[in-house]
Amino acid sequence: MTTGWAAAELVDEPQILAGTEARILQNRTAPLTIQVLDAGGKPLANQKVTLKHDGHLFHFGAGFDRGLLPRPNENEADRRHRESFLKIFNYATLHLYWGSYEPTQGGDKHAELLQSAQWLHDQGLVARGHPLFWNHLQTVPRWVEAQATNWNSLSQLMDVRAEQLAKTVLPELEDADVFNELVQWNRFTNAFKYMTDSSKVEVVTHYLKEFRRLSPNLKLVINDYDTAPSYHQLLKTLIEAGAPVDIIGQQCHMHDGPWSVTKTWEVLNRLSQLKRPILMSELSVLSGPKRQIDWYNNVPGWNTDPENEQKQAEFLEQWYRLVYSHSNTVGIVVWNYTDRRAWLGAPVGFLRKDGTPKPAFERLHALINERWRTNGEFTTDEQGRVMVPQAYEGWYEAKCGLLTVRKKHSAAAPLKCLLNLP
């Protein structure tokens, strides 16, 4: 019996953890070189060069909440939420659930989503979308349920939605989950039942190609919570059928307990065999006790507590370092960055309901904004050069005298920049 994927080697957890820092330096840093020349092209020694790392390439993201937008009647908790959000994240998920986005046919929320996207752009963040199509019972509009009496009528409605989004919101997004939770698609019975298991690959491939045609600059994502080989196999089948899958989205909801190093590493290595970058798209880690949940309704009185906040912080610091160290990951997105209005009422945020930071926020702030940045003042050598052997990937502002440039630096394309002083 074949599984369609190469079996992973046994994971040596101590070895994997011990090698985390070395992998980060190998996969997330590269030599950065600045050379300073005079107007005639002669190297200038003993020149002060200031380097400022002002943006990560790796996506440190979170789900977007419109409560972040400034408003006249906001309170101190609102301001704390916004300030902390902007302090740690560079990437945000805008929600495009069909049922809430277009609750009545034609009654869309294009303007609202465009406002949110523009605010994110103004703050220097990258916006993504989730999801374009999903058959969850709470996301299918009632008017779609009433009109979609067969596959043809459903596909016509899907076509209209695709065209509308392509003309409005999608140009403002870097990527979007085109289909969500495909592996267990048949667990819901509604209008999307006409997309059966037997036709799923054909339909998904068709719409991925349609979104590629309608929105050629949009990176297309397939997203799922499934961590078994079945997800790998479905993705492999889609890719072999010609589906333009640009990014693999892997949900990481850990309401039942934190993932082990073994599970995390096996999931990453298995999906990496498909030669597509991996986005850890929905992260939830408790800072309160585990509770019995039904995945549909909020659990009352589910609160954070000091002991579990420390456990959350310790786990997340290790887990972020582990995922960041993997050569094929492109980002981590926290599903709820705050306990305020969190899914299921779960205490999974980095902030408490009043906007005060939990220990996890402080730990991740230290990693993202201090440990994984390269900043400083340097002096050119006799060849007019400054070379930083292990500069973290990102956008850099290099300044010498009155001259300032902003350049991209990555492990794949290390920055080699000339500064020609007047």
Beta strands, then each sheet from edge to edge (+ up, - down):
strand 1: 29-37
strand 2: 48-55
strand 3: 59-63
strand 4: 91-95
strand 5: 126-130
strand 6: 175-180
strand 7: 219-224
strand 8: 247-254
strand 9: 278-285
strand 10: 329-334
strand 11: 376-379
strand 12: 385-392
strand 13: 394-400
strand 14: 403-409
strand 15: 416-420
sheet 1: 12+ 1- 15-
sheet 2: 11+ 2- 13+ 14-
sheet 3: 3+ 4+ 5+ 6+ 7+ 8+ 9+ 10+ 3+
end
